[in-house]
């Protein structure tokens, strides 16, 4: 509802993926340990938050990057994402910066859950599954039907542990459930 309202009021076409990019980038600014590259000897924390978004191309998977995603508003992320996806489908991705974290989605293929594979040297990847209507318990102890979108986080445990990763994932969830909390949301 929030997305439809914003798109209508501001003549935008913000996608769910755009919201996930913004939520993940904002959460990464709080959990810098996941915004890192890992090699055989060290973990290198990255200053810039560059979100790679996996795109299916004719010859396989390409991962164009939204550079500085934490500093971009939803309109900017949306424009870059659309341009990146078109370029990837044509096989012409030209990343100026390396990704520091990847988002992969199979929701458009009705995949209910999947385990993503980390894109080295990054230390984390977020998998987005299809949104499904489910019966859930509501805050007022009643039952209702809500759309639920499973998220799965895979991490390199040389860089972060499960507790730290779960706090990051819960922060992403909180941002997605409360979209007005996203910082820097100049429309």
N, C-alpha and C positions, 0 to 999 in steps of 0.2 A: 504494500500500500504506500509506504514511504517513497519508494523508488518511482512508482507511477505518479505520485503527486509532484515530486521534484521534476520529473521529466516533463509533465504537463505544464507546470508553472513557469519553468525556465526554458522550455522548448529544447530539451536535451534527450539523449538516448543513452542514459547511464544503464549499464548491464549489471547483472548480479556479479559477474567476474570483476567489473570495475570496483564494486563495493568490497569484494574480497581482497583485491589488491590494496585498496586504501586501508582496510582494517588490518591486514597483515603488515603493511609498511609501518603503520602507526604503532602496532604492537612491537615490531622489531626495534623501534626507537626506544622502547622501554626494556626490551630483552636483547641487548646488543650481543650477547653470547651466541645467539642463533644467526646473527648477521656476520658470518665468518667463513673463512676458507680453511680447510684442514689438509695437511700433507703428512708424510711419514714422521716428521719430527716436531711439528708445531701447529698451533691454531692461531690464525691471523685474523683478529677482529677487523672488520672493514668499517671505515668511516661512513661511506655512502651506502644507502639502502637502495640496491638495484634489483628489482623484482623481475625474474624471468617468468614468462607465461608460456607453457608448453602449447604448441600449435601443431596439429596434424597437417603435414604437407604431403605432396604426391610421393616424394622419395623418402618419407619417414618423418620423424618428429624434429621440429625446430623450436628453439627457445629464445624468441626475441625478448629484449629487456626494456623495462620501464625504468630508466635511470632516475635516481633521486626521488623515488616514488613517495617517500614520506614528506617531501616538500611540495608535492603537487596536489592540486585540488581535484575533485572528482571530474570536472569538465576536462582538465588537462589529461588526466589518466585515461578517460574515455577516448579522447582524440588519439592519443599515442597508442592505446591498445588496438583500436580499429586499424590504424595505419600499420602497426606491427603485424597484425594477423593477416592483412592483405599481402604484405611483403613476404611473410612466411609461406603463405599458400602459393606464391609465385616462385618460391625458392630463393628469394633475394634478401635475406636478413643481414643487416650490417650493424652489429652491436658496437656502439662507441665504447661502452663500458661492459665489463664482465658482470654477470649476475652474481648476487650474493645470497639469493634465496629464490626458490622456484615454487610456482603454483601450477598444479596440473588438474584438469577437470575432465571427467568422463560423464558428467551429469547429462549432457545432451544425448548420450547413448543409453540412457536409463540404467546406468550402472549404480547399484545400490550401495556398494562399498568396495574399496580397493586399496591395496598397499602400494604407495608410490616408491620409486627407486631414486635415491639421492643422486643428484647431478654433480659429480665431483668437479672442482674441489669444495663445493658448497657443503655446509654441514646440516642443511635442513630442506625439506620439501613438504608442501601442504597439498594433500589430495582432496578434491571437492567432488562429492558424489551427487546424484540426482536428488532434488527435493521431492519428498514424498509426504502425502497426507497421512497423519497418524493420530490415533486417539492418545491424548496426553492428560495428565493431571495438571490442573491450573492452580494458580497461586491461591485462589479462594476455596480450595479443596473441592472444586467441581471438576467435571471431565469435559473436554472439548476436542475439537479436531483442529490440528495445526499443521502447517508445512514444516517438515524437519529435514534439514540438509546435513548429512553426515560429513564431517571433516576428519581426515586422518593425517597425522604428522609423523614423518619419519625423520630421524636425526642420527647424526654420527656421534656416538657416545664418547668418542675421544674428545669432543668439544663440550657437550652438555649432557646432563643426566635427565632422567625421566621426570623428576619433580620440577626442574626448571622448564623443561619442555611443556609439561602439563599446565604450568602457570601461563606460559605464552599462549597456548592453545585456548585456555579459558579467557584470556584477554581478547583474542580474536573473536571468540564467540560473543563476549560481552559487547564489543563494538558492533558486530553484525545484528545483535538483538536490540541495540540502542544506537541507531545510526547517527543521531544528533550529537553523540559523544565524539565523533571523528574530528580530530583537530585539523585546522587549516582548510576547512571545507568552504572555500569561497566558491560560490556558484556563479 
